[in-house]
């Protein structure tokens, strides 16, 4: 495993991190989830990402049990706040002070830790003044419950506005967590330049496009039984945007490129996002330990200019680059 600095900070993170968005506490049984966490640890992953909303808080509890007893200083634990949780009352969502403070304390209990390394605003909240949001984050930092602050799926303008307030309040805002992969490149034109100016790195999710970039979905063929694309509770709506024959045919053109590089298509896809210098870590998920063992081999892989150009050519016309698709609700 190799490590990178997160934003303009002193925090090192594993360049491949482990996330439990669609699996732990919902799709995957407890013993299998714990086996995946162990596989991540065995592979040298030290950075773990979750959120209070995943499986309506259950995912945090699963991760907390998986990391229990380990040296806390050897781990980077990330979680998030924004989406509705619990009974979903009027203050059980958003980035108001009440919800942030209560959610942070609840997340710490579920994770079994006194602090999180990174606490992220899971989306931008247009209904709450940014000053209120960042003052709450500042107080959590002062209390020692949060070491650093991040955001997720914020636009370039929102990042710039938030960073200005964060500087004023001396909040260590160091990261953004967007969707990013060779098929979904909407952050490149605006979000990444803004992040570089403001001292944020990207921690990217969906580096293999919900499995599409593995090549398992074939043009003109039925969806594989048991795949994410057939599971309405497991992100089928996220996969759907890529499931047209034009995209799938272009993805198959990546196979000889991966073969030439000595990589699986999944490894090639994870390695691709890590070539961007503003990306600090790529989040992988897994329902089986073997998936962790395979994808983690993308760590440290360097793709030369000719290979990157071949990937661009293979996906030309189907890779989404429209920056307006980066938006919060």
Phi, psi and omega in degrees: 000142174246162188232151180225152174285141180265109180062204179270062184220178177263010183274123174266138177231152175290137187291346166242125180246164183249128180237152183234045182300300191258010189238294189295132179084357180223283185284326191251135179295158186304314184294324178290320178298317180292326177295324178291319177298317179297320179298320178297315179297317180297331181278357179096004176289130178244350186252124185234129185241134177212191177200155181296329184282341182298122183053034180048055175088344185295327183297321178299319180295319178298315179295319178301318178293323182292331182260359183299135177089351179276159179294113186301323182294345181268004184237152169241113184250124182244141169216181190218164178219141170162301188292159181298140176223171177061219181285357175062050175283182186297336179248018181266023180202167174089188183243032171286158183303314182302311182293319180298311184295316181291321180293320180299313181296321179292320179297318180299320179295315181294323181279347178068040182220158179277342183206158169248147181287326181218126177245124191244137171284110192293336172207173175275137181251106182286349185266354184235136177301137179302327179299319179296315180300310185285336173293321176297315177299318180300319180294321177296323177295314180298327180283351181081010180274340180225132178269316181223161182238144177222176176229172180217128178059037174271149177283170178301317180296318180294321178297316180296316179296315180296321181295324179296316179290321179300319178297317181298321181269000182058046175265127180283082179274114192230358186207158170230143179242096179251165166287134180203127175198179185295341176263342185231093190244029189292343181277349190293322188284323187234313186295315182294313176302318178296319180295319179298319179296322187266000176083029178252146169256165174263135167247105195264143175250159182061048180294341177249022175054052179056031177095349183297322183284359171281345181085007184285340176268117187260137178299134178077005182246155176297154177294137180301135180298133179082002180282165180301328182294343180258000186251104183297332179273353186246024175098021181302325180293332179287326182283331191305324184298337182263353190269059169237155189298329179297312178296313184295325177293320179294321179299323180296337177290347178282342185300310178295332177292317178296317179301317180297326180277354182073031183235156167284167179295325177295315179298319178299319183292318178293318178298324181301313182294330181284351176285341178284121186294342178274354177271121178269327184203146175251126181275125172250148173242171181199146170252351177221144180302328181299328179295322177296311182300324180288309188290331183292343179290353175284346180298133176079358181286132176250125179258127183283169186299322181294321180291319178297321178295323179295323177295314178302317181294319181297325185257009182301128179095343179242346177284128183275127182235001185294113184294340181289349178280353170273105181204152177258159181294000000 
